Amino acid sequence: MSVQDVQKVKIPAGAEASSIDPAGYQRLYSDSITDPDAFWGREGQRLDWIEPYTRVKDTDFTLGQVSIKWFEDGVLNACVNCVDRHLPTRADQTAIIWEPDDPSEPARHITYAELSDQVNRMANVLLSQGVMRGDRVVIYLPMIPEAAFAMLACARIGAIHSVVFAGFSPDALSNRINDCEAKLVITADTAPRGGRRTALKANTDAALLHCSDRVRCLVIKHTGDQTTWIDGRDVDVLALMREVSPDCPPRPMHAEDPLFILYTSGSTGRPKGVVHSTGGYLVHVAMTFDTTFDWRDGEVFWCSADVGWVTGHSYIVYGPLANGGTSLMFEGVPTWPDAGRFWAVCDKHKVTHFYTAPTAIRALMGQGPEWVEKYDLSSLRILGTVGEPINPEAWHWYDTHVGKGRCPIVDTWWQTETGGHMLTSLPYAIEAKPGSATLPVFGVRPVVLDAATGEVIEGNGVEGVLAISDSWPGQMRTLWGDHQRFEEAYFQQYPGTYFTGDGCRRDEDGYYWITGRVDDVINVSGHRMGTAEIESALVAHAKVAEAAVVGYPHDLKGQGIYAYVTLMNDVPATDELRAELEGWVRAEIGPIARPDLIQWAPGLPKTRSGKIMRRILRKIAENDFGALGDISTLADPAVVEELIENRMNRG
Ligand code: 6R9
């Protein structure tokens, strides 16, 4: 039985029809892992294949010979699956809604017919610049539709795209261009964001000083701002797109040909180029977009991530478009012109699905519910979160004020490396528990391992580290140019499984709770604790907006607990409050969790995707801030200086 076959059920109490009911989930899940070939063989039919596959799964997790292949003899084109095949039925349907940074400027509604025209033209521009199958193209663009056109144009001609987040520095950009030996980079003149402008072309000029002079620079004139121009190297993309043919035959690709490389942070300074495949990746994101979000025709999906992150790849571009959906792309930020912008956009475009990160929810929660209440959010049907564990307070705020208690919330756990969702609740089928990513996606086999011995811990009510015991189609295939590092990073520590790097608990109901990266586990007087637990307690206090907890060397306890706390607006930072918070955590979790040091933090060091950079916080807490390592991915480096200046541990 495939997902589409599960009978649609009406669930009681006026709730909506659902594609999968609770019994349907259990049945499907157990089928999916009992016979993965049969399950994924059917799921593969979600795509259009030029040559059908006869083999489904061919994977080996054995150290020294790790090899992951899915649908290996199948031939397809990812762009055709996201664009061409929808034309007979959806030519006039909106594929992409684009909401600009400045709300007074008009939104764009790009139909599938227009998407096809633009992507074909962009593909012809790439061909005219000598881009061939297998060549790498770096995309350094703001959140504009041309970013999606560029990704799909690469897919159309078999080039491998590598999107670099527009907030990254010239250094980070040149490192990535060099690591994948890109033939060209696609950028824009400038990028408006929150009323300010980032000089992308100037950044690219700076980056290209450190790259081969054969690298071409394709420029989208987005704002029309003045930029430097190097004849012979720089190309005006939009002008060329008007000249070339709107017809570019798609290149038939093998399922295992790389679709894209996406760089993610590792523990060393060197970027880690995660490689995803054409066939398996697309099957996984097509399925999870449909099932996790209970997708239905005519709805409007908004994922607020940036296309520079995996979330943007899978759930702004490939997942929604493979399903013939309507995907909203937002150029701006949640708090400009004011803290109501997200909700204004939901209202304006009648968004049905809103998918964001807990950090954004906490930030908006700190601004008060009146910003949400100004807007009509009755179009919303499903809410989602991704990126980190959501603390129950933020979950309840999201549920009450945004979802009005009537929208299921899916908490999706996954990674750049996994391609798509791995653990998540399902609307109407898997009941949520605030803070838990709940149960595995079909075909995914999570296991909890003893961190020290690597043994599989069976049963419920257990805790350990999270690994995946067998492959799934969206799994990364290798690290670009370094298969050995791939094996070492993910398969060496716990042989025979893919190691996620996350800690987790499986509760009495079999629900998974991610306790944070394993390196975030601290050991205080012999007690192992996830820093997330203490943070969750701190942010439950009415005066606390955000908190980050790390360990630091402590003479008596081995590790002490160091908490960075951001207070709600206008709350004075006093010693009384510090004592109150210590007592609060002690009361919430127990005496063992009481922070030893609390530092008031006006801001926390975050990546542009909103992840707190704990490595930096650990260094400051250890009073060892001389070598902070690579801070190129920080959203606001000034935050770090402030924290160093006011550090609490000077011993
Ligand atoms: C998609 C994405 C991956 C890491 C992952 C985990 C954390 C992501 C989460 C979550 C708890 C969730 N994470 N989703 N933790 N609950 N729903 O974020 O990819 O940037 O590679 O980060 O993020 O620690 O290992 P990526």
Boltz pocket constraint, residues with backbone or C-beta under 6 A from the ligand:
constraints:
  - pocket:
      binder: B
      contacts: [[A, 264], [A, 310], [A, 311], [A, 385], [A, 386], [A, 387], [A, 388], [A, 389], [A, 390], [A, 411], [A, 412], [A, 413], [A, 414], [A, 415], [A, 416], [A, 417], [A, 423], [A, 437], [A, 500], [A, 501], [A, 502], [A, 514], [A, 516], [A, 517]]
      max_distance: 6.0
